[in-house]
Amino acid sequence: MDDKSYDLNKLFDFFEYWNAYTHPTEFYNEGWLLKVLVYAITDFGLKENPLYVNEKEKFFSEGLLYSPFLQRFKGDSLAETHTHADGVIGNFEVGSDNSKGSLHLVGDKLNVFEAKINSEFSKKVTNASFYNQAARYVACIAETIDKANKLEVLNDLSVGFYLVVPKNQYKRKKTFANFLEKEHVLDTVEKRVGQYQNEADYEKRKEWLETKFKSVHKKIVIETLFYEDIIKELEGYKYKDEINGFYETCKKYNKIKNKTK
């Protein structure tokens, strides 16, 4: 990120003005909240926070992570699409319009963030009723690393998957903790690969699981970040109160479950 200093109050005033002309969740949502927190953490210089973006890194919202289970042919009954990431911090390039914003890892860091407010991890994809969003993220991170030919230098990479969520929501929804358990992630991806056991490319997919996915799975950091803790770290930051107010407004307008990706 660059070193320009922005007045967050202007952004919040913009949202408040347009609140009368559009549905408030256009602005008061987890996507914008994540962007605000990334900017604030970086602007305040909290270098140890996972949301901090240094001068050599990028932040990108709604980038596409490669899936290992993309369509092989028209009508592929086992296929899925790329995964949209709420936020990614690291060293990457973003594809052209032709590749629809896919992320190409070019450096040594790929930290991916999924933000939630009153929504849960999706528990399935169209062609796999058991394949939850957390496992899918980790599989797509592994595939993105493989596509970048970075597996040989995996030990030198910083790789993470982070859930960002209200603390009370995390405690209330047991699926968050369950889906984020590393063993559960591995079991779920193994089951996904197992769907191809009668397919011609099954051996190739088993090899991907054993030699590629499991290496990334062993390396990756999987953690939960709470909005309340992040905002608390901003004590002394000039926009801390405004950010907390924005967070409370986001919770107010997102009482009904949002659709998950």
Contacts in CASP RR format, 6 or more apart in sequence:
PFRMAT RR
TARGET T0000
AUTHOR 0000-0000-0000
METHOD contacts of the structure
MODEL  1
MDDKSYDLNKLFDFFEYWNAYTHPTEFYNEGWLLKVLVYAITDFGLKENP
LYVNEKEKFFSEGLLYSPFLQRFKGDSLAETHTHADGVIGNFEVGSDNSK
GSLHLVGDKLNVFEAKINSEFSKKVTNASFYNQAARYVACIAETIDKANK
LEVLNDLSVGFYLVVPKNQYKRKKTFANFLEKEHVLDTVEKRVGQYQNEA
DYEKRKEWLETKFKSVHKKIVIETLFYEDIIKELEGYKYKDEINGFYETC
KKYNKIKNKTK
1 39 0 8 1.000
1 42 0 8 1.000
1 53 0 8 1.000
1 55 0 8 1.000
1 57 0 8 1.000
1 58 0 8 1.000
1 59 0 8 1.000
3 55 0 8 1.000
5 43 0 8 1.000
6 39 0 8 1.000
8 36 0 8 1.000
8 39 0 8 1.000
8 40 0 8 1.000
8 239 0 8 1.000
8 242 0 8 1.000
8 243 0 8 1.000
9 239 0 8 1.000
9 242 0 8 1.000
11 36 0 8 1.000
12 242 0 8 1.000
12 246 0 8 1.000
15 27 0 8 1.000
15 28 0 8 1.000
15 32 0 8 1.000
15 246 0 8 1.000
18 26 0 8 1.000
18 27 0 8 1.000
19 27 0 8 1.000
24 249 0 8 1.000
24 253 0 8 1.000
25 253 0 8 1.000
25 254 0 8 1.000
25 258 0 8 1.000
28 246 0 8 1.000
28 249 0 8 1.000
28 250 0 8 1.000
28 252 0 8 1.000
28 253 0 8 1.000
28 254 0 8 1.000
29 117 0 8 1.000
29 250 0 8 1.000
29 253 0 8 1.000
29 254 0 8 1.000
29 258 0 8 1.000
30 86 0 8 1.000
30 115 0 8 1.000
30 116 0 8 1.000
30 117 0 8 1.000
30 119 0 8 1.000
30 164 0 8 1.000
30 250 0 8 1.000
30 254 0 8 1.000
30 258 0 8 1.000
31 61 0 8 1.000
31 86 0 8 1.000
31 115 0 8 1.000
32 250 0 8 1.000
33 115 0 8 1.000
33 117 0 8 1.000
33 227 0 8 1.000
33 246 0 8 1.000
33 247 0 8 1.000
33 250 0 8 1.000
34 61 0 8 1.000
34 86 0 8 1.000
34 87 0 8 1.000
34 113 0 8 1.000
34 115 0 8 1.000
34 164 0 8 1.000
35 59 0 8 1.000
35 61 0 8 1.000
36 243 0 8 1.000
36 246 0 8 1.000
37 51 0 8 1.000
37 164 0 8 1.000
37 227 0 8 1.000
37 230 0 8 1.000
37 231 0 8 1.000
37 243 0 8 1.000
38 51 0 8 1.000
38 53 0 8 1.000
38 59 0 8 1.000
38 87 0 8 1.000
38 89 0 8 1.000
40 234 0 8 1.000
40 237 0 8 1.000
40 239 0 8 1.000
40 240 0 8 1.000
40 243 0 8 1.000
41 49 0 8 1.000
41 51 0 8 1.000
41 52 0 8 1.000
41 230 0 8 1.000
41 233 0 8 1.000
41 234 0 8 1.000
42 51 0 8 1.000
42 52 0 8 1.000
42 53 0 8 1.000
43 237 0 8 1.000
44 234 0 8 1.000
44 237 0 8 1.000
45 52 0 8 1.000
46 52 0 8 1.000
46 233 0 8 1.000
46 234 0 8 1.000
47 54 0 8 1.000
49 230 0 8 1.000
49 233 0 8 1.000
50 89 0 8 1.000
50 111 0 8 1.000
50 113 0 8 1.000
50 162 0 8 1.000
50 223 0 8 1.000
50 225 0 8 1.000
51 89 0 8 1.000
51 113 0 8 1.000
51 225 0 8 1.000
51 230 0 8 1.000
52 89 0 8 1.000
53 59 0 8 1.000
53 89 0 8 1.000
53 90 0 8 1.000
56 91 0 8 1.000
57 89 0 8 1.000
57 90 0 8 1.000
57 91 0 8 1.000
57 109 0 8 1.000
58 88 0 8 1.000
58 89 0 8 1.000
58 90 0 8 1.000
58 91 0 8 1.000
58 92 0 8 1.000
59 87 0 8 1.000
59 88 0 8 1.000
59 89 0 8 1.000
59 90 0 8 1.000
60 87 0 8 1.000
60 88 0 8 1.000
60 92 0 8 1.000
60 94 0 8 1.000
60 103 0 8 1.000
61 85 0 8 1.000
61 86 0 8 1.000
61 87 0 8 1.000
61 88 0 8 1.000
62 84 0 8 1.000
62 85 0 8 1.000
62 86 0 8 1.000
62 87 0 8 1.000
63 84 0 8 1.000
63 85 0 8 1.000
63 87 0 8 1.000
63 88 0 8 1.000
63 94 0 8 1.000
63 101 0 8 1.000
63 102 0 8 1.000
63 103 0 8 1.000
64 82 0 8 1.000
64 83 0 8 1.000
64 84 0 8 1.000
64 85 0 8 1.000
64 99 0 8 1.000
64 100 0 8 1.000
64 101 0 8 1.000
64 102 0 8 1.000
64 103 0 8 1.000
65 82 0 8 1.000
65 83 0 8 1.000
65 85 0 8 1.000
65 88 0 8 1.000
65 102 0 8 1.000
65 103 0 8 1.000
65 112 0 8 1.000
65 137 0 8 1.000
65 140 0 8 1.000
65 141 0 8 1.000
65 143 0 8 1.000
65 144 0 8 1.000
66 82 0 8 1.000
66 102 0 8 1.000
66 140 0 8 1.000
66 143 0 8 1.000
66 144 0 8 1.000
66 147 0 8 1.000
67 80 0 8 1.000
67 81 0 8 1.000
67 82 0 8 1.000
67 83 0 8 1.000
67 136 0 8 1.000
67 139 0 8 1.000
67 140 0 8 1.000
67 143 0 8 1.000
68 139 0 8 1.000
68 140 0 8 1.000
68 142 0 8 1.000
68 143 0 8 1.000
68 205 0 8 1.000
68 208 0 8 1.000
68 213 0 8 1.000
69 78 0 8 1.000
69 79 0 8 1.000
69 80 0 8 1.000
69 139 0 8 1.000
69 192 0 8 1.000
70 79 0 8 1.000
70 80 0 8 1.000
70 81 0 8 1.000
70 82 0 8 1.000
71 79 0 8 1.000
71 81 0 8 1.000
72 79 0 8 1.000
72 201 0 8 1.000
77 127 0 8 1.000
78 127 0 8 1.000
78 128 0 8 1.000
78 195 0 8 1.000
78 196 0 8 1.000
78 199 0 8 1.000
79 127 0 8 1.000
80 125 0 8 1.000
80 126 0 8 1.000
80 127 0 8 1.000
80 128 0 8 1.000
80 131 0 8 1.000
80 136 0 8 1.000
82 100 0 8 1.000
82 102 0 8 1.000
82 140 0 8 1.000
83 136 0 8 1.000
83 137 0 8 1.000
83 140 0 8 1.000
83 261 0 8 1.000
84 261 0 8 1.000
85 103 0 8 1.000
85 112 0 8 1.000
85 113 0 8 1.000
85 114 0 8 1.000
85 137 0 8 1.000
86 113 0 8 1.000
86 114 0 8 1.000
86 115 0 8 1.000
86 164 0 8 1.000
87 112 0 8 1.000
87 113 0 8 1.000
87 114 0 8 1.000
87 115 0 8 1.000
88 103 0 8 1.000
88 110 0 8 1.000
88 111 0 8 1.000
88 112 0 8 1.000
88 113 0 8 1.000
89 109 0 8 1.000
89 111 0 8 1.000
89 113 0 8 1.000
90 107 0 8 1.000
90 109 0 8 1.000
90 110 0 8 1.000
90 111 0 8 1.000
90 158 0 8 1.000
91 105 0 8 1.000
91 106 0 8 1.000
91 107 0 8 1.000
91 108 0 8 1.000
91 109 0 8 1.000
91 110 0 8 1.000
92 103 0 8 1.000
92 104 0 8 1.000
92 105 0 8 1.000
92 106 0 8 1.000
92 107 0 8 1.000
92 110 0 8 1.000
93 103 0 8 1.000
93 104 0 8 1.000
93 106 0 8 1.000
94 101 0 8 1.000
94 102 0 8 1.000
94 103 0 8 1.000
94 104 0 8 1.000
95 101 0 8 1.000
95 102 0 8 1.000
95 103 0 8 1.000
95 104 0 8 1.000
103 110 0 8 1.000
103 144 0 8 1.000
104 147 0 8 1.000
104 148 0 8 1.000
105 144 0 8 1.000
105 145 0 8 1.000
105 147 0 8 1.000
105 148 0 8 1.000
105 150 0 8 1.000
106 148 0 8 1.000
107 150 0 8 1.000
107 157 0 8 1.000
108 153 0 8 1.000
108 156 0 8 1.000
108 157 0 8 1.000
108 158 0 8 1.000
109 157 0 8 1.000
109 158 0 8 1.000
109 159 0 8 1.000
110 141 0 8 1.000
110 144 0 8 1.000
110 145 0 8 1.000
110 157 0 8 1.000
110 158 0 8 1.000
110 159 0 8 1.000
110 160 0 8 1.000
111 158 0 8 1.000
111 159 0 8 1.000
111 160 0 8 1.000
111 161 0 8 1.000
111 162 0 8 1.000
112 137 0 8 1.000
112 141 0 8 1.000
112 160 0 8 1.000
112 161 0 8 1.000
112 162 0 8 1.000
113 162 0 8 1.000
113 163 0 8 1.000
113 164 0 8 1.000
114 121 0 8 1.000
114 133 0 8 1.000
114 134 0 8 1.000
114 137 0 8 1.000
114 161 0 8 1.000
114 162 0 8 1.000
114 163 0 8 1.000
114 164 0 8 1.000
115 164 0 8 1.000
115 165 0 8 1.000
116 163 0 8 1.000
116 164 0 8 1.000
116 165 0 8 1.000
116 166 0 8 1.000
116 169 0 8 1.000
117 165 0 8 1.000
117 166 0 8 1.000
117 169 0 8 1.000
117 250 0 8 1.000
117 251 0 8 1.000
117 254 0 8 1.000
117 258 0 8 1.000
118 166 0 8 1.000
118 169 0 8 1.000
118 251 0 8 1.000
118 254 0 8 1.000
118 255 0 8 1.000
118 256 0 8 1.000
118 257 0 8 1.000
118 258 0 8 1.000
119 254 0 8 1.000
119 257 0 8 1.000
119 258 0 8 1.000
119 259 0 8 1.000
119 260 0 8 1.000
120 173 0 8 1.000
120 175 0 8 1.000
120 176 0 8 1.000
120 257 0 8 1.000
120 260 0 8 1.000
121 132 0 8 1.000
121 133 0 8 1.000
121 134 0 8 1.000
121 175 0 8 1.000
121 176 0 8 1.000
121 179 0 8 1.000
121 260 0 8 1.000
122 132 0 8 1.000
122 133 0 8 1.000
122 260 0 8 1.000
122 261 0 8 1.000
123 129 0 8 1.000
123 130 0 8 1.000
123 132 0 8 1.000
123 133 0 8 1.000
123 175 0 8 1.000
124 130 0 8 1.000
124 131 0 8 1.000
124 132 0 8 1.000
125 131 0 8 1.000
125 136 0 8 1.000
127 195 0 8 1.000
128 192 0 8 1.000
128 195 0 8 1.000
130 188 0 8 1.000
130 191 0 8 1.000
130 192 0 8 1.000
131 188 0 8 1.000
131 191 0 8 1.000
131 192 0 8 1.000
132 175 0 8 1.000
132 179 0 8 1.000
132 188 0 8 1.000
133 179 0 8 1.000
133 260 0 8 1.000
133 261 0 8 1.000
134 161 0 8 1.000
134 163 0 8 1.000
134 179 0 8 1.000
134 180 0 8 1.000
134 185 0 8 1.000
134 222 0 8 1.000
135 179 0 8 1.000
135 184 0 8 1.000
135 185 0 8 1.000
135 188 0 8 1.000
135 189 0 8 1.000
135 192 0 8 1.000
137 161 0 8 1.000
138 161 0 8 1.000
138 185 0 8 1.000
138 189 0 8 1.000
138 216 0 8 1.000
138 217 0 8 1.000
138 220 0 8 1.000
138 222 0 8 1.000
139 189 0 8 1.000
139 192 0 8 1.000
139 213 0 8 1.000
141 159 0 8 1.000
141 160 0 8 1.000
141 161 0 8 1.000
141 216 0 8 1.000
141 220 0 8 1.000
142 212 0 8 1.000
142 213 0 8 1.000
142 215 0 8 1.000
142 216 0 8 1.000
142 217 0 8 1.000
145 151 0 8 1.000
145 154 0 8 1.000
145 157 0 8 1.000
145 159 0 8 1.000
145 216 0 8 1.000
146 208 0 8 1.000
146 212 0 8 1.000
150 157 0 8 1.000
151 212 0 8 1.000
151 215 0 8 1.000
151 216 0 8 1.000
154 215 0 8 1.000
154 216 0 8 1.000
154 219 0 8 1.000
155 219 0 8 1.000
157 219 0 8 1.000
159 216 0 8 1.000
159 219 0 8 1.000
159 220 0 8 1.000
159 221 0 8 1.000
160 220 0 8 1.000
160 221 0 8 1.000
160 222 0 8 1.000
160 223 0 8 1.000
161 220 0 8 1.000
161 221 0 8 1.000
161 222 0 8 1.000
161 223 0 8 1.000
162 222 0 8 1.000
162 223 0 8 1.000
162 224 0 8 1.000
162 225 0 8 1.000
163 170 0 8 1.000
163 176 0 8 1.000
163 180 0 8 1.000
163 223 0 8 1.000
163 224 0 8 1.000
163 225 0 8 1.000
164 224 0 8 1.000
164 225 0 8 1.000
164 226 0 8 1.000
164 227 0 8 1.000
164 230 0 8 1.000
165 176 0 8 1.000
165 224 0 8 1.000
165 225 0 8 1.000
165 226 0 8 1.000
165 227 0 8 1.000
166 226 0 8 1.000
166 227 0 8 1.000
166 228 0 8 1.000
166 251 0 8 1.000
167 226 0 8 1.000
167 227 0 8 1.000
167 228 0 8 1.000
167 229 0 8 1.000
170 176 0 8 1.000
170 177 0 8 1.000
170 224 0 8 1.000
170 226 0 8 1.000
176 224 0 8 1.000
178 184 0 8 1.000
179 185 0 8 1.000
180 222 0 8 1.000
180 224 0 8 1.000
182 217 0 8 1.000
182 222 0 8 1.000
185 217 0 8 1.000
185 222 0 8 1.000
186 214 0 8 1.000
186 217 0 8 1.000
189 209 0 8 1.000
189 213 0 8 1.000
189 217 0 8 1.000
190 209 0 8 1.000
193 205 0 8 1.000
193 206 0 8 1.000
193 208 0 8 1.000
193 209 0 8 1.000
194 202 0 8 1.000
194 205 0 8 1.000
196 202 0 8 1.000
196 205 0 8 1.000
199 205 0 8 1.000
227 247 0 8 1.000
231 240 0 8 1.000
231 243 0 8 1.000
231 244 0 8 1.000
231 247 0 8 1.000
234 240 0 8 1.000
234 243 0 8 1.000
237 243 0 8 1.000
END
